């Protein structure tokens, strides 16, 4: 069993409100637009981190993290990328690959809009945790946490960190 904290779009912002939830997790997953690497450095001091770079990330983040991160957590295949789209409207750059080889859990960020949706066509769960940073048009800072137990994704919770 793994407890996962999923966040995105920190845009160089890290604070105690985020870090207290990091302590709950076994692993933290960041879906891009990290900003300054102090964000990921602070998280890595506390817990293992899996991350991808986003469109605002510079050379340092692009050297440390990849554009796509595909892996297994327990028995769940996961694909994290920053700009992924949504079921029925996947980003053109990943559309063919996701149709040919869909993961069980597809994660992206970028939109700053929290959304969890099941894609019946591809039999996958799509998650976007919204944005937990303070830059962007979102009003409420959000993250997601959940548990992966074997091949089950369960106990999904929305974390609201308040207004930005």
N, C-alpha and C positions, 0 to 999 in steps of 0.2 A: 504494500500500500504506500502511495506517495501523496503527500499534501502539496499542492501546487498553487503558488501565487502568480497570477498572470497580470502583467501591466504593459503599458505602451505609452508612447508620446510624452515622455518626461521632459523633453526639451530643456535639459540641464538642471531640472529641479529634483531635489531629493530632500525629504524632511522626516521628522520623527513620526508623522502620521503614516507615511509609507513604510518606514523601517519597522514600526511595531508589528505590521502585518507580515513583513519579511520573516520575523522571528517565529511566526506560526508555521511557516512552510518548511517542507523538506527541500524543495527546489523553487527557484524563482525563474520565470520565463518572461523575457522582455521582447515585445514585438516591434521594436524599432523607434526611430527618432529619439535616440538616447540623449543627444546633445553632448555636453562635456562628459568625459569618461569618469569623472568623479562620481557620477551616478552609479555606474556599474561597479566601480571600485568599492564604494560603500556597501553595496549589496553583497559583493563577493567576500567581504570581510565577515559576513554573517552566515551566508548560505551559498550552496552551489547555484550557478547562474547559467542559463541558456539564453542566447540573444541573437538578434539579427540587426543589421544596420538599416536605417530608414533614409528617406530622401534628404533630410536636413543634416545627416551625419557626415562628418568630415573624414579626412584621410585616416586619422588614428582609429576611429571606430570601424572603418571599412577594412583596416588591416587586422583588427582583432576579431571582428565578427563577419559572418557571411551574409549574403542577401537572402538565402534560403537555409533553413535548418530542418532537416528531416531526421527523425530518430524514433526509437521505441521507448516509451515509458510504461513499464510493466508490459502488458500485452496490447497496448494501444499505439498504433502508428500515428505520429504527430508530424505536421508540417507547419512551420512558422515562417512567415514572410511579412514584410511591412505593407506593401500595397498588393492586396489579394483580391479585392472585390467581395461580392456576396453571392450566395446561391442564385443561379440563373443569370448572374452578372459578374462572373469572375473576370479579373484583369486579363486582357488579351495575351500578355506575356506568359501566363501560367495556364490558360484555359485548356490547351490540348493535353498538357501533362496531368492536370488534375482529373480530366475525363478518362485518360488511359490508366492512370495509377492513383486513384484517390486514397488519401489517408483516412483513418477513422476520425481524426480530429484535425481540423484546418483552422489556423489562427492567423489573424492579421491585425494591423493597427491602422494608422494613417487618417482615418475619417474623423477621429475624436468622438465617434458615436458608439456607445456601448450597444452591442447586438449579439444575441445568441440565437442561432437558427439551425434547425435540422434540414439538411438537403436530402430530400427523399430520392431524388434522381440518382445521386452519387452515394447515398447511404453513408453520409458523414455529418459530423456536428461541426458547425462553423461558430467560432467565437471571435469577437472583437471586444477588448476590455474597455474601450473608450480611451480617455486620456487622463493621466494622473498628474501631469505637469500643470503649469500655470499659463502657458502660452497657447493661444488658439481660441477658437470661437465657442468652445464648450463652456457651459456654465457651472456644472458640477464635476469635480474630479472623481474618477471612478477606476476601479480595478475589479478583477474577478478572483475568486478562490474556489478550489474544488479538489476532489480526491479521485485519484485513479487507483482502482483496486482490481488487479488482473486485467480483464478486458472491459471493465465498467468505469464510466465517468459519472461520478455521483457527488451529492452534497454541494452542488453549485450555489455559490453565494455572490451577490453583488456587494461590493464595498464602496460606499460613498464617503469621500474624504472632505466633503463640504464644498463651498464655493471657492473658485480660484482667486 
